[in-house]
């Protein structure tokens, strides 16, 4: 079941009259306006409903940042996916368009909104060679239980991003349960059939998992694997703060492959190589992501963890689905 697709193009007020009981899943595309594959998929879905099998789950599709999407820009004033910090949401004086949009999305589709959704799936694409990835922010039991189910179904890696004070205010954090589906590599503003198909498969697997929970037939794994965020590395910079080197060709495209001591990280025009000097073989992700240049992030480092899946986490997700 899908809420009318007027919601897709940001006309959230059209959903104000649609009050539904039971589980509703908010499906957000275009949180960044230059990531166009997921919005295109939702548009095609509105014309051909059989493209995605919802497995009976009520889905509310929406474009996260319709103004930026219309202009093909990542954002207008600030990053929408960093605009859900509580201090920003509570401030009446901050008028950045993305902060206003964050408040609007919560007003309409938040857990206490006029069309309340309990679970949110935020669809993204990346210029990095991440493949198909689930991103979880923090260690909320329901998030991890849902991610574990999808990993068991599709084998997707889970990037667990927590404990980074420099990166906060993510959209999914404001809903009781939420995941990011991140697909790459694809240039910004470019439609790519493979990216669209991988997005479709991941969305469908998520909805299938929620349907199985609702019907009382989920098959949880005993354990699952996460890659926990350790921190981020920036490019070497000169005295003026400009990049003094670029990502080394050896490293480009090697997301998810452990770094060994001495591995080349960055390359200067004069041939000087900056090498990895750490230990413990961290696993890099989002290598040379174009959107992170402004954030001074050349890559993030993670560590692999095998985690048990406690019954309490499964119960937390079950409680949300049974709302």
C-alpha positions as CSV (number, residue, x, y, z in Angstrom):
1,X,0.0,0.0,0.0
2,X,1.4,3.4,-1.0
3,X,0.2,6.8,0.1
4,X,-0.7,8.9,-3.0
5,X,2.4,10.0,-4.8
6,X,1.7,13.7,-4.6
7,X,3.9,13.3,-1.5
8,X,6.9,12.5,-3.7
9,X,7.4,16.0,-5.0
10,X,7.4,17.7,-1.6
11,X,3.7,18.5,-1.4
12,X,3.6,17.2,2.1
13,X,0.5,19.1,2.9
14,X,-1.4,16.8,0.5
15,X,-0.7,14.0,3.0
16,X,-2.1,16.0,6.0
17,X,-5.5,14.6,5.4
18,X,-4.3,11.0,5.2
19,X,-4.5,9.6,8.6
20,X,-3.8,5.9,8.8
21,X,-3.5,3.3,11.6
22,X,-0.8,0.7,11.9
23,X,2.8,0.7,10.6
24,X,3.8,3.3,8.1
25,X,7.2,3.5,6.5
26,X,8.5,6.8,5.3
27,X,10.6,6.4,2.1
28,X,12.8,9.4,1.5
29,X,14.6,10.1,-1.7
30,X,16.5,13.3,-2.7
31,X,17.6,14.3,0.7
32,X,20.5,15.6,-1.3
33,X,19.1,17.2,-4.4
34,X,21.9,16.1,-6.8
35,X,21.4,12.4,-5.9
36,X,18.8,11.7,-8.6
37,X,18.6,7.9,-8.9
38,X,16.3,7.2,-6.0
39,X,13.9,10.1,-6.9
40,X,13.7,8.8,-10.4
41,X,12.9,5.3,-9.1
42,X,10.1,6.7,-7.0
43,X,8.7,8.6,-9.9
44,X,8.8,5.5,-12.1
45,X,7.2,3.5,-9.2
46,X,4.3,6.0,-9.2
47,X,3.7,5.2,-12.8
48,X,4.3,1.5,-12.6
49,X,3.3,0.3,-9.1
50,X,4.5,-3.3,-9.6
51,X,8.1,-2.0,-9.8
52,X,8.4,-2.4,-6.0
53,X,6.5,-5.1,-4.1
54,X,5.6,-3.5,-0.8
55,X,4.6,-6.8,0.7
56,X,1.5,-5.1,2.2
57,X,3.5,-2.5,4.1
58,X,2.1,1.0,4.0
59,X,4.7,3.2,2.4
60,X,4.8,7.1,2.3
61,X,7.2,8.2,-0.4
62,X,8.6,11.8,-0.3
63,X,11.3,13.9,-1.8
64,X,13.4,15.1,1.1
65,X,14.7,18.4,-0.4
66,X,12.4,19.2,-3.4
67,X,13.8,22.7,-3.9
68,X,17.4,21.5,-4.1
69,X,16.3,18.6,-6.3
70,X,14.6,20.9,-8.8
71,X,17.9,22.8,-9.1
72,X,20.2,19.7,-9.1
73,X,22.0,21.0,-6.1
74,X,23.0,19.0,-3.0
75,X,21.4,21.7,-0.8
76,X,20.4,25.3,-0.8
77,X,21.6,26.7,2.5
78,X,22.9,23.8,4.5
79,X,23.0,20.0,4.4
80,X,19.5,18.6,5.1
81,X,21.1,15.5,6.4
82,X,22.8,17.4,9.1
83,X,19.8,19.6,9.9
84,X,18.0,17.3,12.3
85,X,20.0,18.3,15.4
86,X,17.7,19.1,18.3
87,X,19.2,22.5,18.8
88,X,18.5,23.4,15.2
89,X,15.0,22.0,15.3
90,X,14.2,23.9,18.5
91,X,15.5,27.3,17.4
92,X,12.8,29.6,16.0
93,X,15.5,32.0,14.7
94,X,17.3,29.7,12.2
95,X,15.7,30.1,8.8
96,X,18.0,28.1,6.6
97,X,15.7,26.4,4.1
98,X,16.9,22.9,5.0
99,X,16.3,23.4,8.7
100,X,12.8,24.6,7.8
101,X,12.3,21.6,5.6
102,X,13.5,19.3,8.5
103,X,10.8,20.8,10.7
104,X,8.2,20.3,8.0
105,X,9.1,16.7,7.4
106,X,8.8,16.0,11.1
107,X,5.5,17.9,11.4
108,X,4.0,15.8,8.6
109,X,5.7,12.4,8.9
110,X,7.4,12.3,12.3
111,X,6.2,9.8,14.9
112,X,3.8,12.5,16.2
113,X,3.1,14.1,12.8
114,X,-0.2,14.4,10.9
115,X,0.8,11.3,8.9
116,X,2.8,9.5,11.5
117,X,5.6,7.1,10.4
118,X,7.4,4.8,12.8
119,X,10.2,3.8,10.4
120,X,12.2,5.8,7.9
121,X,14.3,4.6,5.0
122,X,16.6,7.3,3.6
123,X,17.8,6.6,0.0
124,X,21.2,7.9,-1.0
125,X,23.9,7.5,-3.7
126,X,27.6,8.0,-3.4
127,X,30.5,8.8,-5.8
128,X,32.6,6.3,-3.8
129,X,32.9,2.6,-4.6
130,X,30.7,1.6,-1.7
131,X,28.5,-0.9,-3.5
132,X,25.2,-1.4,-1.7
133,X,25.5,-0.4,1.9
134,X,23.3,0.0,4.9
135,X,24.2,2.9,7.2
136,X,23.0,2.9,10.8
137,X,23.5,5.9,13.1
138,X,24.0,5.0,16.8
139,X,23.3,1.7,18.4
140,X,19.5,1.7,18.6
141,X,18.2,-1.9,19.0
142,X,15.4,-1.6,16.4
143,X,17.8,-0.1,13.8
144,X,20.3,-2.8,14.2
145,X,17.7,-5.6,14.2
146,X,16.3,-4.4,10.9
147,X,19.7,-4.0,9.4
148,X,20.6,-7.5,10.5
149,X,17.6,-8.9,8.8
150,X,18.4,-7.1,5.5
151,X,22.1,-8.2,5.8
152,X,20.9,-11.8,6.2
153,X,18.8,-11.5,3.1
154,X,21.1,-9.6,0.8
155,X,24.6,-9.8,2.4
156,X,25.0,-6.0,2.5
157,X,27.7,-4.5,4.7
158,X,26.5,-2.3,7.6
159,X,28.4,0.9,8.3
160,X,27.7,1.8,12.0
161,X,28.3,5.5,12.4
162,X,28.3,6.6,16.0
163,X,30.4,8.7,18.4
164,X,31.5,11.4,15.9
165,X,30.7,14.8,17.4
166,X,31.6,16.5,14.1
167,X,28.9,14.6,12.2
168,X,25.4,14.8,13.7
169,X,21.9,15.8,12.9
170,X,21.1,12.9,10.5
171,X,17.5,12.5,9.3
172,X,16.9,9.0,10.4
173,X,17.8,9.8,14.0
174,X,14.5,11.6,14.5
175,X,12.3,8.6,13.9
176,X,12.0,5.6,16.2
177,X,13.7,3.4,13.7
178,X,15.6,4.3,10.5
179,X,18.2,3.2,8.1
180,X,20.1,4.7,5.2
181,X,20.5,2.8,2.0
182,X,23.7,4.0,0.2
183,X,24.5,2.9,-3.3
184,X,27.6,3.6,-5.4
185,X,29.6,4.5,-7.3
186,X,27.7,7.0,-9.4
187,X,28.5,10.6,-10.3
188,X,26.3,13.3,-8.9
189,X,23.4,14.1,-11.2
190,X,23.7,11.0,-13.4
191,X,21.1,8.3,-13.8
192,X,22.6,4.8,-13.8
193,X,20.6,1.7,-14.3
194,X,22.7,-0.5,-12.0
195,X,22.3,2.0,-9.1
196,X,18.6,2.2,-9.7
197,X,18.2,-1.5,-9.7
198,X,20.3,-2.0,-6.5
199,X,18.3,0.7,-4.8
200,X,15.1,-1.1,-5.8
201,X,16.3,-4.4,-4.5
202,X,17.4,-3.0,-1.2
203,X,14.1,-1.2,-0.6
204,X,12.1,-4.3,-1.5
205,X,14.2,-6.4,0.9
206,X,13.5,-3.9,3.7
207,X,9.8,-3.9,3.1
208,X,9.8,-7.7,2.9
209,X,11.6,-7.9,6.2
210,X,9.0,-5.6,7.8
211,X,6.2,-7.6,6.4
212,X,7.6,-10.8,7.8
213,X,7.9,-9.2,11.2
214,X,4.3,-8.1,11.0
215,X,3.1,-11.6,10.1
216,X,5.2,-13.1,12.9
217,X,7.6,-15.0,10.6
218,X,10.9,-13.2,10.6
219,X,14.1,-15.2,10.5
220,X,16.7,-13.4,12.5
221,X,20.4,-14.3,12.2
222,X,22.2,-15.3,15.5
223,X,24.8,-12.7,14.7
224,X,25.6,-10.0,12.1
225,X,28.6,-7.9,11.0
226,X,29.0,-4.2,11.3
227,X,31.8,-1.8,10.4
228,X,32.1,0.7,13.3
229,X,33.1,4.2,12.6
230,X,36.6,5.0,14.0
231,X,37.1,8.5,12.6
232,X,37.9,10.3,9.3
233,X,41.0,11.4,7.4
234,X,41.4,14.6,5.5
235,X,43.6,15.3,2.5
236,X,47.0,16.9,3.4
237,X,46.6,20.7,3.2
238,X,48.9,23.6,2.7
239,X,49.2,26.8,4.8
240,X,46.2,28.3,3.1
241,X,44.0,25.3,3.9
242,X,44.0,24.1,0.2
243,X,44.5,20.4,-0.7
244,X,48.2,19.7,-1.1
245,X,47.7,16.1,-2.3
246,X,44.9,13.9,-3.7
247,X,43.8,10.3,-3.0
248,X,46.5,7.9,-4.3
249,X,45.4,5.9,-7.4
250,X,46.2,2.7,-5.4
251,X,43.5,3.5,-2.9
252,X,40.9,4.9,-5.2
253,X,38.0,2.4,-5.5
254,X,39.3,0.2,-2.6
255,X,36.5,0.9,-0.2
256,X,36.0,-2.1,2.3
257,X,39.5,-3.3,1.8
258,X,41.7,-3.2,4.9
259,X,44.6,-0.7,5.1
260,X,48.0,-2.2,5.8
261,X,50.8,-0.2,7.4
262,X,52.7,1.6,4.6
263,X,49.8,1.5,2.2
264,X,49.7,4.7,0.0
265,X,47.0,7.1,0.9
266,X,47.7,10.4,-0.8
267,X,49.9,11.6,-3.7
268,X,51.4,15.0,-4.3
269,X,52.0,16.4,-7.8
270,X,55.7,16.1,-7.3
271,X,55.4,12.4,-6.6
272,X,55.6,12.4,-2.8
273,X,53.5,9.7,-1.3
274,X,51.8,9.9,2.1
275,X,51.4,6.4,3.6
276,X,49.3,4.9,6.2
277,X,51.2,4.8,9.5
278,X,48.6,3.3,11.8
279,X,48.0,-0.3,12.9
280,X,45.1,-2.7,13.3
281,X,44.2,-2.7,9.6
282,X,41.2,-0.3,9.6
283,X,38.8,-0.6,6.7
284,X,38.2,2.6,4.7
285,X,34.8,3.7,3.4
286,X,33.5,6.6,1.4
287,X,37.0,7.1,-0.2
288,X,37.1,10.4,-2.1
289,X,33.4,11.0,-1.8
290,X,32.8,14.2,-3.8
291,X,30.2,15.6,-1.4
292,X,32.6,15.3,1.6
293,X,35.3,17.6,0.1
294,X,33.6,20.5,1.9
295,X,33.5,18.6,5.1
296,X,37.3,17.9,4.9
297,X,36.8,14.2,4.8
298,X,38.8,12.2,2.3
299,X,37.7,8.9,3.8
300,X,36.4,7.4,7.0
301,X,38.0,4.4,8.8
302,X,36.1,1.6,10.3
303,X,36.7,-1.6,12.3
304,X,34.9,-4.9,11.7
305,X,32.8,-6.3,14.5
306,X,30.7,-9.5,14.8
307,X,27.7,-8.7,17.0
308,X,25.2,-11.1,18.5
309,X,21.6,-10.2,17.9
310,X,19.8,-10.2,21.4
311,X,16.1,-11.1,21.6
312,X,15.6,-7.7,23.2
313,X,16.6,-5.9,20.0
314,X,14.2,-8.1,18.0
315,X,11.5,-7.2,20.5
316,X,12.2,-3.5,20.1
317,X,11.6,-3.8,16.3
318,X,8.6,-6.0,16.8
319,X,7.0,-3.4,19.1
320,X,7.4,-0.7,16.4
321,X,5.9,-2.9,13.7
322,X,3.0,-3.8,15.9
323,X,2.1,-0.2,16.7
